[in-house]
């Protein structure tokens, strides 16, 4: 059963009740025939009174005959008008009400028969039929997209399980290889040219292990372990580690904190991972300046209306506008190396904390990432569930 069909079945009883309520409401209205005939009857009555005044000059017998004929003519005219309204207006309106009730119950095969008329009521019928046809086409498209998304989700779930299994199996022998490289490196003479090769091999093993770790965390995300603690301390820890990476690249990391930022219910390890990822990306985006002035990364922490806001802004190359919407997609990267999972993991972690992460960039001027986290315990706890 498709999702649209499930929704239709779930809404069938409420829709029936709503249709019944609408029917009750319509019964309380003044009858359409009475509303249509009242103005006509008023005009005919006034005309009849005027006719009586004019006929006062006639004899009594002739006057009664003329008045009787005029009254009968008025009644006939009213009856004819009612019949015309019943055939040309009431019948289409009753049919339209019935079809609307059927559409509200999910029957998108309903159509009105008076759409063939060549007047305003026919236009109304054609518009109704076109609207129902568009609704039917939209529902079929939604069902098709739903089936496609479900198939794609199952496909990605299978690939995720396969990737997680492969990553787990690769990490074990990789740890043994890294250990052997470490032992071989220690046994080499200090002046051996092979030491440089050993160092490169060790760095490559570390990079492979980092990639496998990101892949495992994407395929099998761990729930955050919340604790109410200082978000400033978590940010300071990430900045301290990033500064060690930035020293050799003439990059300065400035940290500006507000004193009124309260403790936040968060997972320090996971948020440290997010912040460190943003800082390392900023360092990689910054070119070594040719002048004596170092480049700068500006990190700020402040509170605004119950929300903690963290920004990481660099002075790097920037991100093209057409690429910016894709940077949080898994496996999307503009670098020559890496898996493209860092920002995807960052967004998942921030959203699991009930927060949001966004980016804005300008070519040649740099990029700024903004993280917003709720201060309250309930927001974070509900997000983790």
Residue pairs with C-beta under 8 A, 6 or more apart in sequence:
2 143
2 146
2 147
3 143
3 146
4 139
4 142
4 143
4 146
5 143
8 106
11 106
12 105
12 106
15 104
15 105
15 106
16 105
18 104
19 101
19 104
19 105
22 101
23 101
26 97
32 85
32 89
32 90
32 93
33 82
33 85
33 86
33 90
36 81
36 82
36 85
36 89
37 78
37 81
37 82
40 77
40 78
40 81
41 74
41 78
44 74
44 77
44 78
45 74
47 74
48 67
48 70
48 71
48 74
51 66
51 67
51 70
52 63
52 67
55 62
55 63
55 66
55 67
56 63
58 66
88 121
89 121
91 114
92 112
92 114
92 117
92 121
92 124
92 125
95 112
95 113
95 114
96 112
96 124
96 125
96 128
99 110
99 111
99 112
99 128
99 132
102 110
103 110
103 132
103 135
108 132
108 135
108 136
108 139
109 136
110 132
111 128
111 129
111 132
112 125
112 128
112 129
113 125
114 121
114 122
114 125
115 122
115 125
115 126
115 128
115 129
116 122
116 125
117 125
160 218
160 219
161 219
163 215
163 219
164 215
164 216
164 219
164 220
167 212
167 215
167 216
167 219
168 216
170 208
170 212
171 209
171 212
174 205
174 208
174 209
174 212
175 209
177 205
178 202
178 205
178 206
178 209
181 198
181 201
181 202
181 205
182 202
184 198
185 195
185 198
185 199
185 202
188 194
188 195
188 198
207 337
211 338
211 339
214 339
214 341
214 342
214 345
215 339
215 341
217 341
217 345
218 330
218 341
218 344
218 345
218 348
221 348
221 352
222 270
223 352
223 384
224 266
224 267
224 270
224 349
224 352
224 353
224 384
225 267
225 269
226 265
226 266
226 267
226 377
226 380
226 381
226 384
227 265
227 266
227 267
227 268
228 263
228 264
228 265
228 377
229 263
229 264
229 266
229 268
230 263
230 264
231 261
231 263
231 264
231 266
231 271
231 301
231 308
231 310
231 373
232 257
232 261
232 301
233 268
234 266
234 268
234 271
234 272
234 275
235 255
235 257
235 275
235 299
235 301
235 310
236 255
237 268
237 272
238 272
238 275
238 276
238 279
239 253
239 255
239 275
239 279
239 299
241 276
242 253
242 276
242 279
242 280
242 283
242 297
243 253
245 280
245 283
246 252
246 253
246 283
246 297
249 283
249 286
249 288
249 295
250 288
250 289
250 294
250 295
251 283
251 286
251 294
251 295
251 296
251 297
252 294
252 295
252 296
252 297
253 279
253 296
253 297
253 299
254 296
254 297
254 298
254 299
255 299
255 300
255 301
256 298
256 299
256 300
256 301
257 300
257 301
257 302
258 301
258 302
258 303
260 303
261 301
261 302
261 303
261 308
262 303
262 308
262 375
264 308
264 373
264 374
264 375
264 380
265 375
265 376
265 377
265 379
265 380
265 381
266 353
266 373
266 380
267 349
267 353
270 349
270 352
270 353
271 349
271 353
273 345
273 346
273 349
274 345
274 346
274 349
274 350
274 357
274 371
275 310
275 312
275 371
277 342
277 343
277 345
277 346
278 312
278 346
278 369
279 297
279 299
279 312
281 342
281 343
282 297
282 312
282 313
282 314
282 316
282 367
283 297
283 314
284 335
285 314
285 316
285 317
285 366
285 367
286 295
286 297
286 314
286 315
286 316
287 295
287 316
287 317
288 295
289 295
295 314
295 315
295 316
296 315
297 312
297 313
297 314
297 315
298 311
298 312
298 313
298 314
299 310
299 311
299 312
299 313
300 309
300 310
300 311
301 308
301 309
301 310
302 308
302 309
303 309
303 375
306 374
306 375
306 376
307 372
307 373
307 374
307 375
308 372
308 373
308 374
308 375
309 370
309 371
309 372
309 373
310 370
310 371
310 373
311 368
311 369
311 370
311 371
312 368
312 369
313 366
313 367
313 368
313 369
314 366
314 367
314 368
315 365
315 366
316 366
316 367
317 363
317 364
317 366
318 361
318 362
318 363
318 364
318 365
318 366
318 367
319 327
319 334
319 359
319 361
319 363
319 367
320 363
321 361
321 363
323 334
324 359
324 360
324 361
326 332
327 343
327 359
328 343
328 344
328 346
328 347
328 357
328 359
329 340
329 344
330 340
330 341
330 344
331 339
331 340
331 341
331 344
332 340
332 344
333 339
333 340
346 357
347 357
350 356
350 357
350 371
350 373
351 357
351 383
352 383
352 384
353 373
353 374
353 380
353 383
353 384
354 373
354 374
354 379
354 380
354 382
354 383
354 384
355 371
355 372
355 373
355 374
355 383
356 371
356 372
357 369
357 370
357 371
357 372
358 369
358 370
359 367
359 368
359 369
359 370
360 367
360 368
360 370
361 367
361 368
373 380
374 380
